[in-house]
Amino acid sequence: CSHRFAPLSEGRLVPKSDDGNTVDKATPSSKSCTSCSIQCAYHGWEFDSTGKCTNVPQFPSSSDKAQPVPTFPCREDSGMIWVWADP
């Protein structure tokens, strides 16, 4: 996370509708989450697939001012998530 450098790997997937609103609080799998954001476990900040911060629960109007996070190509295969972290 760009705030306090909390690892987003400890966060959770948040399913979103096409207009960006949360659709369900159930924990989705990566296969069922085609339009999700990643929510930081530390403060609840949410980031989309491009790394842009889309929600800061404490200050909703300031989400667009938050520092984005880097993104990496990834895919799921054989029940594992593979990340290409080479810049």
Residue frames as a rotation matrix with the C-alpha (Angstrom) as fourth column:
CYS 1
0.584 0.812 0.000 0.00
0.812 -0.584 0.000 0.00
0.000 0.000 -1.000 0.00
SER 2
-0.024 -0.613 0.790 1.29
0.507 -0.688 -0.519 3.47
0.862 0.388 0.327 -0.73
HIS 3
0.357 0.176 0.917 0.31
-0.646 -0.663 0.378 4.47
0.675 -0.728 -0.122 2.81
ARG 4
0.414 -0.285 0.865 2.53
-0.838 0.253 0.484 3.02
-0.356 -0.925 -0.134 5.55
PHE 5
-0.333 -0.625 -0.706 3.90
-0.884 0.467 0.003 0.46
0.328 0.625 -0.708 3.04
ALA 6
-0.055 0.423 0.905 1.50
-0.602 0.709 -0.368 -2.23
-0.796 -0.565 0.216 4.27
PRO 7
-0.940 -0.337 0.062 1.68
-0.165 0.603 0.780 -5.34
-0.300 0.723 -0.623 2.05
LEU 8
-0.207 0.901 -0.380 -1.36
-0.976 -0.215 0.020 -5.54
-0.064 0.376 0.925 -0.21
SER 9
-0.502 -0.031 -0.865 -0.87
-0.303 0.943 0.141 -9.31
0.810 0.333 -0.482 -0.28
GLU 10
-0.922 0.186 -0.341 -2.41
0.388 0.409 -0.826 -9.34
-0.014 -0.893 -0.449 3.22
GLY 11
-0.664 0.714 -0.222 -5.48
-0.658 -0.699 -0.278 -7.42
-0.354 -0.039 0.934 1.99
ARG 12
-0.360 0.613 0.703 -8.58
0.386 0.784 -0.486 -8.77
-0.849 0.096 -0.519 0.30
LEU 13
-0.911 0.155 0.382 -10.39
0.351 -0.195 0.916 -8.63
0.217 0.968 0.124 -3.02
VAL 14
-0.455 0.806 -0.379 -13.46
0.031 -0.411 -0.911 -6.37
-0.890 -0.426 0.162 -3.08
PRO 15
-0.436 0.341 0.833 -15.93
0.882 0.345 0.320 -7.13
-0.178 0.874 -0.452 -5.92
LYS 16
-0.615 0.186 -0.766 -17.07
-0.120 -0.982 -0.143 -4.03
-0.780 0.004 0.626 -7.84
SER 17
0.441 0.773 0.456 -19.89
0.560 0.160 -0.813 -3.31
-0.701 0.614 -0.362 -10.28
ASP 18
0.114 -0.384 0.916 -19.26
0.966 -0.173 -0.193 -1.58
0.233 0.907 0.352 -13.61
ASP 19
0.608 0.159 0.778 -19.80
0.132 -0.986 0.098 1.82
0.783 0.043 -0.620 -11.98
GLY 20
-0.342 -0.923 0.178 -17.21
-0.115 -0.147 -0.982 1.06
0.933 -0.356 -0.056 -9.28
ASN 21
0.137 0.461 0.877 -19.57
-0.942 -0.213 0.259 0.40
0.306 -0.862 0.405 -6.37
THR 22
-0.856 -0.403 0.325 -19.05
-0.503 0.794 -0.340 -2.56
-0.121 -0.455 -0.882 -4.03
VAL 23
-0.188 0.820 -0.540 -21.46
-0.709 0.267 0.653 -5.36
0.680 0.506 0.531 -4.96
ASP 24
0.763 0.402 -0.507 -20.95
0.000 0.784 0.621 -8.00
0.647 -0.473 0.598 -2.27
LYS 25
0.399 -0.620 0.675 -19.02
-0.910 -0.355 0.213 -8.28
0.108 -0.700 -0.706 0.96
ALA 26
0.922 -0.080 0.379 -18.36
-0.008 0.974 0.225 -12.01
-0.387 -0.210 0.898 0.52
THR 27
0.002 -0.990 -0.141 -14.74
-0.515 -0.122 0.848 -12.96
-0.857 0.070 -0.511 -0.06
PRO 28
0.862 0.350 -0.367 -14.46
-0.477 0.317 -0.820 -13.77
-0.171 0.882 0.440 -3.78
SER 29
0.322 -0.793 0.517 -11.93
0.548 0.601 0.581 -16.01
-0.772 0.096 0.628 -5.45
SER 30
-0.472 -0.577 -0.666 -9.67
-0.222 -0.654 0.723 -14.58
-0.853 0.489 0.181 -8.10
LYS 31
-0.886 0.174 0.430 -11.66
0.458 0.464 0.758 -16.51
-0.068 0.869 -0.491 -10.75
SER 32
0.048 0.998 0.040 -14.98
0.998 -0.049 0.034 -14.95
0.036 0.038 -0.999 -9.74
CYS 33
0.400 0.032 -0.916 -13.57
0.415 -0.897 0.150 -11.46
-0.817 -0.440 -0.372 -9.36
THR 34
0.075 -0.342 0.937 -13.28
0.996 -0.029 -0.090 -10.01
0.058 0.939 0.338 -12.85
SER 35
0.074 -0.027 0.997 -13.83
0.184 -0.982 -0.040 -6.44
0.980 0.186 -0.067 -11.68
CYS 36
0.684 0.098 -0.723 -12.30
0.706 0.159 0.690 -6.20
0.182 -0.982 0.040 -8.21
SER 37
0.437 -0.663 0.608 -10.15
-0.506 -0.740 -0.443 -3.85
0.744 -0.115 -0.659 -6.24
ILE 38
-0.075 -0.529 -0.845 -7.57
0.642 0.623 -0.447 -4.82
0.763 -0.577 0.293 -3.64
GLN 39
0.746 0.378 0.548 -8.29
-0.180 -0.678 0.713 -3.49
0.641 -0.630 -0.438 -0.17
CYS 40
-0.368 -0.922 0.120 -5.36
-0.267 -0.019 -0.964 -2.82
0.891 -0.386 -0.239 2.15
ALA 41
0.190 0.415 -0.890 -5.71
0.660 0.618 0.428 -4.65
0.727 -0.668 -0.157 5.47
TYR 42
-0.682 -0.578 -0.448 -4.15
0.716 -0.403 -0.570 -1.74
0.149 -0.709 0.689 7.37
HIS 43
-0.793 0.380 -0.475 -6.51
-0.092 -0.847 -0.524 1.19
-0.602 -0.372 0.707 6.68
GLY 44
0.031 0.884 0.466 -8.88
0.496 0.391 -0.775 -0.16
-0.868 0.255 -0.427 4.03
TRP 45
-0.128 -0.114 -0.985 -7.58
-0.687 -0.706 0.171 1.85
-0.715 0.699 0.012 1.07
GLU 46
0.468 0.351 0.811 -8.66
0.309 0.794 -0.523 0.28
-0.828 0.495 0.263 -2.23
PHE 47
-0.373 -0.665 -0.647 -6.67
-0.559 -0.395 0.729 0.05
-0.740 0.634 -0.224 -5.47
ASP 48
0.746 0.651 -0.143 -7.88
-0.478 0.372 -0.796 -0.95
-0.465 0.662 0.588 -8.95
SER 49
0.730 -0.420 0.539 -6.05
0.542 0.836 -0.082 -3.13
-0.416 0.352 0.838 -11.49
THR 50
0.585 -0.544 0.601 -4.05
0.376 -0.475 -0.796 -0.14
0.718 0.692 -0.073 -12.76
GLY 51
-0.342 -0.733 -0.588 -2.72
0.863 0.002 -0.505 0.65
0.372 -0.680 0.632 -9.28
LYS 52
-0.535 0.226 0.814 -4.87
-0.142 -0.974 0.177 3.78
0.833 -0.021 0.553 -8.88
CYS 53
-0.931 0.266 -0.250 -6.32
0.295 0.146 -0.944 4.40
-0.215 -0.953 -0.215 -5.43
THR 54
-0.566 0.792 0.229 -10.11
0.207 -0.132 0.969 4.30
0.798 0.596 -0.090 -5.78
ASN 55
0.589 0.803 0.089 -11.27
0.086 -0.172 0.981 4.60
0.803 -0.571 -0.171 -2.18
VAL 56
-0.764 -0.645 -0.025 -9.92
0.123 -0.108 -0.987 6.02
0.633 -0.757 0.162 1.08
PRO 57
0.002 0.893 -0.450 -12.65
0.778 0.282 0.562 5.26
0.628 -0.351 -0.694 3.65
GLN 58
-0.144 -0.114 -0.983 -11.41
0.888 -0.452 -0.078 7.93
-0.436 -0.885 0.166 6.05
PHE 59
-0.291 -0.020 -0.956 -11.40
-0.194 -0.978 0.079 10.67
-0.937 0.209 0.281 3.36
PRO 60
0.195 0.442 0.876 -13.59
0.646 0.614 -0.454 9.60
-0.738 0.654 -0.165 0.38
SER 61
0.964 0.245 -0.104 -13.08
0.095 -0.680 -0.727 12.84
-0.249 0.691 -0.678 -1.55
SER 62
0.421 -0.877 -0.232 -9.28
-0.809 -0.479 0.340 12.55
-0.410 0.044 -0.911 -1.48
SER 63
0.555 -0.194 0.809 -8.84
0.179 0.977 0.112 9.09
-0.813 0.083 0.577 -3.07
ASP 64
0.884 -0.183 0.430 -7.68
0.433 -0.022 -0.901 10.60
0.174 0.983 0.059 -6.36
LYS 65
0.660 -0.668 0.343 -4.80
-0.644 -0.738 -0.199 12.37
0.386 -0.089 -0.918 -4.55
ALA 66
0.662 -0.393 0.638 -3.35
-0.335 0.607 0.721 9.17
-0.670 -0.691 0.270 -3.06
GLN 67
-0.261 -0.875 -0.408 -0.10
-0.895 0.061 0.442 7.79
-0.362 0.481 -0.799 -4.44
PRO 68
0.694 0.500 -0.518 -0.73
-0.672 0.709 -0.215 4.88
0.260 0.497 0.828 -6.87
VAL 69
0.286 -0.587 0.758 0.96
-0.399 0.646 0.651 1.51
-0.871 -0.489 -0.049 -6.36
PRO 70
-0.544 -0.537 -0.645 3.06
-0.812 0.143 0.565 -0.30
-0.211 0.831 -0.514 -9.00
THR 71
0.629 0.740 0.238 1.36
-0.602 0.657 -0.454 -3.03
-0.492 0.142 0.859 -11.04
PHE 72
-0.591 -0.806 0.046 2.83
-0.640 0.502 0.581 -6.23
-0.491 0.314 -0.812 -12.48
PRO 73
-0.061 0.545 -0.837 1.61
-0.825 0.444 0.349 -8.71
0.562 0.711 0.422 -15.09
CYS 74
-0.698 -0.131 0.704 0.17
-0.575 0.688 -0.442 -11.80
-0.427 -0.713 -0.556 -13.43
ARG 75
-0.096 0.721 -0.686 -1.93
-0.745 0.405 0.530 -14.85
0.660 0.562 0.498 -14.14
GLU 76
0.061 0.209 0.976 -3.49
-0.835 0.546 -0.065 -17.74
-0.546 -0.811 0.208 -12.30
ASP 77
0.181 -0.042 -0.983 -2.52
-0.707 0.689 -0.160 -21.27
0.683 0.724 0.094 -13.31
SER 78
-0.143 -0.193 -0.971 -2.73
0.253 0.941 -0.224 -24.60
0.957 -0.278 -0.086 -11.47
GLY 79
0.656 0.544 -0.523 -4.21
0.626 -0.006 0.780 -22.92
0.421 -0.839 -0.345 -8.39
MET 80
-0.044 -0.732 -0.679 -1.29
0.850 -0.384 0.360 -20.51
-0.524 -0.562 0.640 -8.04
ILE 81
0.961 0.254 -0.113 -0.85
0.175 -0.869 -0.464 -16.85
-0.216 0.426 -0.879 -8.92
TRP 82
0.093 -0.948 0.303 2.23
0.973 0.152 0.174 -16.10
-0.211 0.278 0.937 -11.01
VAL 83
0.878 0.139 -0.457 3.65
0.133 -0.990 -0.045 -12.56
-0.459 -0.022 -0.888 -11.01
TRP 84
0.291 -0.793 0.535 6.19
0.879 0.001 -0.476 -11.18
0.377 0.609 0.698 -13.46
ALA 85
0.785 0.038 -0.619 8.02
0.468 -0.691 0.551 -8.66
-0.406 -0.722 -0.560 -11.24
ASP 86
-0.314 -0.929 0.197 10.81
0.840 -0.175 0.513 -7.75
-0.442 0.327 0.835 -13.67
PRO 87
0.089 0.417 -0.904 10.45
0.065 -0.909 -0.413 -4.06
-0.994 -0.022 -0.108 -14.62
